[in-house]
Amino acid sequence: MTQNIERIPAGRARATRVTAILDTVDRLIDERPLDRAYSLLKHLSTLIGPNDEVNRRLARIHRTMVPRWHFPMLNDRARNEALARAIRETTNLCDKTVLDIGAGTGLLSMLAARHGAAHVYACEMVAPVADKAREIIADNDYADRVTLIPKVSYDVRVGVDMPRRADVLLSETIDCGFVGEGFLGALRHARSELLMPDAILMPRAFSLHGALLESDAVYRLNKVDDYVDGFRLGGFNELSTQSYFPVRLDSWPYRLLSDPHVLVAEDLATYSFAPVDRTIELRASATGQVHGIVFWFEAELVQGVSLSNAPGGSPSHWMQAFACFERPIAVAENDSVVIHFRFCEHAAEVSFLHTNTGQLPRYAA
């Protein structure tokens, strides 16, 4: 649609063509093929130069395509320092080829190049983020050492996008429950298609830890009362989140009603990706009401350097993960609460089974 616009002389005909393109962009934005809308706008801006109407539409696309968590993540000093320390002090990158999956701004890629990597291939699938990362990498004088690949990593091909398999994988595409951004699926593909058999992985291991949580306030972030102002609204709970969702525990009154328990722990170099399906028994440390399970990750980058979103730990942009029970469960001190835990590369799911008596649960009033 934009290919012949440069041949149209300035004037009414050119303005009409630009308006038609902008109308098409508006339709694409509304219908949500945003990659196509973004591509049209970027091409149009190179042809006609700075334009307020183009910039307004780019801003609309950026609001939808670029997740807000990029900003608190980049301002998370503890996270940045841990990653920099792992790359600087422990990982031997000298003369190695590095693959960075989910490169974002290119920060990890540039750190790897700074500390000796022969070349870094930075994979970023979100088009506006990839374009900006390319600018940032060039602005920091690393364009000759870092190649931006604007694709989802599943579409990257050795011999096409990168000349050889990588010696090192860097990736931090993890959410509060570790699996929500698809890191493990990307790792499976990378181990099979993009990495050397003995590649260094960062992170190299992870574990999930969980505990019984008492917090009516957190529970109500995902549940509505059966009656509101005399109207039956409980049916809306059928639309509540059935898996985990992020919550910043310190923002709400809460109490952990058990010691933490390791739900799953894996070395990523040997991880088989086989689903985990098990029952786990958690012992109540006090009398109270259990509203669900709160859990968090520990990701070991290299020996002695880890990232974690444990409650009460160092401030982090990551929240904690919370999985609601269908209804609160009343427990007494030393009661055991038995849960079902299912974990695979795309999901971490928790559900209540029974208390230690094996009888029906004592639902809280």
C-alpha positions as CSV (number, residue, x, y, z in Angstrom):
1,M,0.0,0.0,0.0
2,T,2.9,2.4,0.7
3,Q,5.3,1.3,-2.0
4,N,4.4,4.0,-4.6
5,I,3.7,6.9,-2.3
6,E,7.1,8.5,-2.8
7,R,6.3,8.8,-6.5
8,I,3.2,11.0,-5.8
9,P,4.0,14.7,-5.8
10,A,3.3,16.7,-2.7
11,G,-0.3,18.0,-2.7
12,R,-3.8,16.8,-2.5
13,A,-3.3,13.4,-4.1
14,R,-0.4,12.5,-1.7
15,A,-2.4,13.7,1.3
16,T,-5.3,11.6,0.2
17,R,-3.1,8.5,-0.1
18,V,-1.6,9.2,3.3
19,T,-5.1,9.5,4.8
20,A,-6.1,6.2,3.2
21,I,-3.1,4.5,4.7
22,L,-3.8,5.9,8.2
23,D,-7.4,4.7,7.9
24,T,-6.1,1.2,7.1
25,V,-3.8,1.4,10.1
26,D,-6.8,2.4,12.3
27,R,-8.7,-0.6,11.1
28,L,-5.8,-2.9,11.8
29,I,-5.3,-1.5,15.3
30,D,-9.0,-2.0,16.1
31,E,-9.0,-5.6,14.6
32,R,-5.6,-6.3,16.4
33,P,-3.2,-7.4,13.6
34,L,-0.8,-5.0,15.3
35,D,2.3,-6.2,13.6
36,R,0.9,-5.3,10.2
37,A,-0.3,-1.9,11.5
38,Y,3.1,-1.2,13.0
39,S,5.0,-2.2,9.8
40,L,2.8,0.1,7.7
41,L,3.4,3.0,10.1
42,K,7.1,2.6,10.2
43,H,7.4,2.4,6.4
44,L,5.1,5.5,6.1
45,S,7.2,7.5,8.5
46,T,10.3,6.8,6.5
47,L,8.6,8.1,3.4
48,I,6.9,11.2,4.7
49,G,9.1,12.1,7.7
50,P,7.9,13.3,11.1
51,N,4.1,13.3,11.3
52,D,1.8,13.9,14.3
53,E,-0.9,11.5,13.0
54,V,1.7,8.7,12.5
55,N,3.2,9.3,16.0
56,R,-0.3,9.2,17.7
57,R,-1.0,5.8,16.1
58,L,2.5,4.5,17.0
59,A,1.8,5.5,20.6
60,R,-1.5,3.5,20.5
61,I,0.4,0.4,19.2
62,H,3.2,0.8,21.8
63,R,0.6,0.8,24.6
64,T,-0.7,-2.5,23.5
65,M,2.4,-4.3,22.1
66,V,5.0,-3.2,24.7
67,P,4.3,-4.7,28.2
68,R,4.6,-2.1,31.0
69,W,6.7,-4.6,33.1
70,H,9.8,-3.7,30.9
71,F,10.2,-0.5,32.9
72,P,10.1,-1.8,36.5
73,M,12.2,-4.7,35.3
74,L,14.9,-2.4,33.9
75,N,14.8,-0.4,37.1
76,D,15.2,-3.5,39.3
77,R,18.7,-2.9,40.6
78,A,19.0,-6.3,42.4
79,R,18.0,-8.1,39.2
80,N,20.4,-6.1,37.0
81,E,23.3,-6.5,39.5
82,A,22.8,-10.3,39.7
83,L,22.7,-10.7,36.0
84,A,25.8,-8.5,35.5
85,R,27.7,-10.3,38.2
86,A,26.8,-13.7,36.8
87,I,28.1,-12.6,33.3
88,R,31.1,-10.7,34.6
89,E,32.5,-12.9,37.3
90,T,31.5,-16.5,36.7
91,T,30.6,-17.3,33.2
92,N,33.5,-17.7,30.8
93,L,32.2,-16.0,27.6
94,C,35.6,-15.4,25.9
95,D,35.4,-16.2,22.2
96,K,32.0,-17.8,22.6
97,T,28.8,-17.4,20.5
98,V,25.9,-16.3,22.7
99,L,22.1,-16.6,22.0
100,D,19.9,-14.2,24.0
101,I,16.2,-15.2,23.9
102,G,13.8,-12.4,24.8
103,A,16.4,-9.8,24.4
104,G,14.2,-6.8,25.2
105,T,16.4,-3.7,25.2
106,G,19.6,-5.8,24.5
107,L,21.0,-5.2,28.0
108,L,22.1,-8.8,28.5
109,S,23.5,-9.0,25.0
110,M,25.6,-6.0,25.5
111,L,26.8,-7.2,28.9
112,A,27.9,-10.5,27.2
113,A,29.7,-8.6,24.5
114,R,31.4,-6.3,27.0
115,H,32.7,-9.4,28.8
116,G,34.3,-11.2,25.9
117,A,31.6,-12.9,23.8
118,A,32.8,-13.3,20.2
119,H,29.3,-12.5,18.9
120,V,25.8,-12.3,20.4
121,Y,22.5,-13.1,18.6
122,A,19.7,-11.2,20.3
123,C,16.3,-12.7,19.6
124,E,13.3,-10.4,20.3
125,M,9.8,-11.1,18.8
126,V,8.0,-7.8,19.7
127,A,8.6,-5.6,16.7
128,P,8.7,-2.1,18.4
129,V,11.0,-3.5,21.1
130,A,13.2,-5.2,18.6
131,D,13.5,-1.9,16.6
132,K,14.3,0.1,19.7
133,A,16.8,-2.6,20.8
134,R,18.6,-2.3,17.5
135,E,18.9,1.5,18.0
136,I,20.1,1.0,21.6
137,I,22.7,-1.5,20.6
138,A,24.1,0.7,17.8
139,D,24.0,3.8,20.2
140,N,26.2,1.9,22.6
141,D,28.7,0.9,19.8
142,Y,27.9,-2.8,19.9
143,A,26.3,-3.2,16.5
144,D,29.4,-5.1,15.2
145,R,29.2,-7.6,18.1
146,V,25.4,-8.0,18.7
147,T,23.0,-9.0,15.9
148,L,19.3,-8.4,16.5
149,I,17.0,-11.1,15.2
150,P,13.4,-9.8,15.2
151,K,11.7,-13.2,15.5
152,V,10.3,-15.6,18.0
153,S,13.1,-18.0,18.8
154,Y,11.1,-20.9,17.4
155,D,11.5,-19.4,14.0
156,V,15.3,-18.8,14.3
157,R,17.3,-21.1,11.9
158,V,21.0,-21.9,12.2
159,G,22.6,-21.1,8.8
160,V,20.0,-18.4,8.1
161,D,19.8,-16.2,11.2
162,M,23.0,-17.3,12.9
163,P,26.0,-19.1,11.3
164,R,26.4,-21.8,14.0
165,R,24.9,-23.2,17.1
166,A,25.5,-21.0,20.2
167,D,27.8,-21.9,23.0
168,V,25.9,-19.9,25.6
169,L,22.2,-19.2,26.2
170,L,21.0,-16.2,28.1
171,S,17.3,-15.8,28.8
172,E,15.2,-14.3,31.5
173,T,11.7,-14.8,30.0
174,I,10.2,-15.8,33.3
175,D,7.2,-14.6,35.2
176,C,6.2,-14.8,38.8
177,G,5.5,-18.5,38.5
178,F,8.5,-19.1,36.2
179,V,6.6,-20.7,33.3
180,G,4.2,-18.0,32.2
181,E,6.4,-16.4,29.6
182,G,7.3,-19.6,27.8
183,F,10.9,-19.9,28.9
184,L,10.9,-23.7,29.2
185,G,9.3,-24.3,25.8
186,A,11.9,-21.9,24.2
187,L,14.6,-23.8,26.1
188,R,13.4,-27.1,24.8
189,H,13.6,-25.8,21.2
190,A,16.9,-24.1,21.7
191,R,18.5,-27.2,23.2
192,S,17.3,-29.2,20.2
193,E,18.0,-26.7,17.3
194,L,20.1,-23.7,18.4
195,L,22.6,-24.7,21.1
196,M,25.8,-26.8,21.2
197,P,25.3,-30.0,23.2
198,D,27.5,-28.7,26.1
199,A,26.1,-25.1,26.0
200,I,26.3,-23.0,29.1
201,L,22.7,-22.1,30.3
202,M,21.8,-19.0,32.2
203,P,19.8,-19.7,34.3
204,R,21.2,-23.1,34.8
205,A,18.7,-24.4,37.4
206,F,15.4,-23.4,39.0
207,S,13.1,-24.4,41.8
208,L,9.5,-23.5,42.9
209,H,8.6,-23.1,46.5
210,G,5.1,-22.9,48.0
211,A,3.3,-22.4,51.2
212,L,-0.3,-22.3,52.6
213,L,-1.6,-18.7,52.5
214,E,-4.2,-17.0,54.6
215,S,-5.4,-13.7,53.1
216,D,-9.0,-12.9,52.5
217,A,-7.8,-9.7,50.7
218,V,-5.7,-11.7,48.2
219,Y,-8.4,-14.3,47.7
220,R,-10.9,-11.5,46.8
221,L,-8.6,-10.4,44.0
222,N,-10.0,-13.5,42.2
223,K,-13.3,-14.3,43.8
224,V,-16.6,-12.4,44.3
225,D,-19.2,-13.0,47.1
226,D,-22.2,-15.2,46.2
227,Y,-24.4,-12.1,46.9
228,V,-23.8,-8.5,46.2
229,D,-26.5,-6.0,47.2
230,G,-29.0,-8.8,47.2
231,F,-28.1,-10.0,43.7
232,R,-26.7,-13.5,43.0
233,L,-23.3,-12.9,41.4
234,G,-21.4,-16.0,42.5
235,G,-21.7,-17.5,39.0
236,F,-19.1,-15.0,37.9
237,N,-16.5,-17.0,39.8
238,E,-16.7,-19.5,36.9
239,L,-14.6,-16.9,35.0
240,S,-12.0,-16.5,37.8
241,T,-8.4,-17.4,37.1
242,Q,-8.0,-21.2,37.5
243,S,-4.2,-21.2,37.5
244,Y,-1.9,-18.8,39.3
245,F,-1.9,-15.0,39.0
246,P,0.6,-12.4,40.2
247,V,0.1,-10.6,43.6
248,R,2.5,-8.4,45.6
249,L,1.9,-10.0,49.0
250,D,3.4,-7.1,50.9
251,S,0.6,-4.9,49.6
252,W,-2.1,-7.0,51.5
253,P,-2.6,-8.4,54.9
254,Y,-1.5,-12.0,54.8
255,R,-0.1,-14.9,56.9
256,L,1.8,-17.9,55.8
257,L,0.2,-20.9,57.4
258,S,3.0,-23.4,56.7
259,D,6.7,-23.7,56.2
260,P,7.8,-23.4,52.5
261,H,7.9,-26.6,50.6
262,V,9.9,-27.4,47.4
263,L,7.3,-28.1,44.7
264,V,9.8,-28.8,41.9
265,A,13.5,-28.4,41.3
266,E,15.4,-29.0,38.1
267,D,18.8,-28.7,36.5
268,L,18.1,-27.2,33.1
269,A,21.0,-28.9,31.4
270,T,19.5,-32.3,32.0
271,Y,15.8,-31.3,32.4
272,S,13.7,-33.9,30.5
273,F,10.6,-31.7,30.2
274,A,8.5,-34.6,31.5
275,P,5.4,-33.3,33.3
276,V,5.3,-33.4,37.1
277,D,2.1,-34.7,38.7
278,R,2.1,-35.3,42.4
279,T,0.4,-34.9,45.7
280,I,2.1,-32.7,48.3
281,E,1.3,-32.5,52.0
282,L,1.7,-29.2,53.8
283,R,1.4,-29.0,57.6
284,A,-0.5,-26.0,59.0
285,S,1.7,-24.0,61.4
286,A,-1.3,-22.3,63.1
287,T,-5.1,-22.3,63.2
288,G,-6.6,-20.3,60.5
289,Q,-8.2,-20.2,57.0
290,V,-6.2,-21.3,54.0
291,H,-7.2,-19.4,50.9
292,G,-4.8,-21.0,48.5
293,I,-1.1,-21.6,47.8
294,V,1.5,-18.8,47.3
295,F,4.6,-19.9,45.4
296,W,7.7,-18.3,44.1
297,F,10.8,-19.2,42.1
298,E,14.5,-19.4,42.7
299,A,16.5,-19.3,39.5
300,E,20.2,-20.1,39.8
301,L,22.1,-18.1,37.1
302,V,25.5,-19.5,38.0
303,Q,26.9,-21.0,41.2
304,G,26.3,-18.5,44.0
305,V,24.2,-16.0,42.0
306,S,20.4,-16.4,41.9
307,L,17.2,-14.5,41.2
308,S,14.2,-15.0,43.4
309,N,10.8,-13.5,44.1
310,A,10.3,-15.0,47.6
311,P,7.9,-13.1,49.8
312,G,9.8,-11.0,52.4
313,G,13.0,-11.1,50.3
314,S,14.9,-8.4,48.5
315,P,12.6,-5.9,46.7
316,S,11.9,-7.2,43.2
317,H,9.8,-6.2,40.2
318,W,8.5,-9.8,40.2
319,M,5.4,-10.4,42.3
320,Q,4.6,-13.7,43.9
321,A,2.3,-16.3,42.3
322,F,-1.0,-17.2,44.0
323,A,-3.4,-20.1,43.2
324,C,-6.8,-19.8,44.8
325,F,-8.6,-22.7,46.3
326,E,-12.3,-23.0,45.3
327,R,-13.2,-21.9,48.8
328,P,-11.2,-21.1,52.0
329,I,-10.3,-24.2,54.1
330,A,-10.4,-24.0,57.9
331,V,-7.4,-25.6,59.5
332,A,-6.1,-26.2,63.0
333,E,-2.4,-26.1,64.0
334,N,-0.6,-29.3,62.8
335,D,-3.4,-30.2,60.3
336,S,-2.0,-31.5,57.0
337,V,-3.4,-30.0,53.8
338,V,-3.0,-32.2,50.8
339,I,-2.8,-30.6,47.4
340,H,-2.4,-31.7,43.8
341,F,0.5,-30.1,42.0
342,R,0.9,-30.3,38.3
343,F,3.9,-28.8,36.5
344,C,4.9,-28.8,32.8
345,E,6.8,-26.4,30.5
346,H,3.7,-24.3,30.0
347,A,1.8,-24.5,33.3
348,A,2.1,-24.7,37.1
349,E,-1.3,-25.7,38.7
350,V,-2.3,-26.3,42.3
351,S,-5.6,-27.6,43.6
352,F,-6.9,-28.7,47.1
353,L,-7.5,-32.4,47.6
354,H,-8.3,-32.9,51.3
355,T,-7.1,-32.4,54.9
356,N,-5.0,-35.0,56.8
357,T,-8.2,-36.9,57.9
358,G,-9.1,-37.7,54.3
359,Q,-12.6,-36.4,55.0
360,L,-14.5,-33.6,53.3
361,P,-12.8,-30.2,53.9
362,R,-13.9,-27.9,56.7
363,Y,-14.9,-24.9,54.6
364,A,-14.6,-21.7,56.4
365,A,-17.8,-19.9,57.2
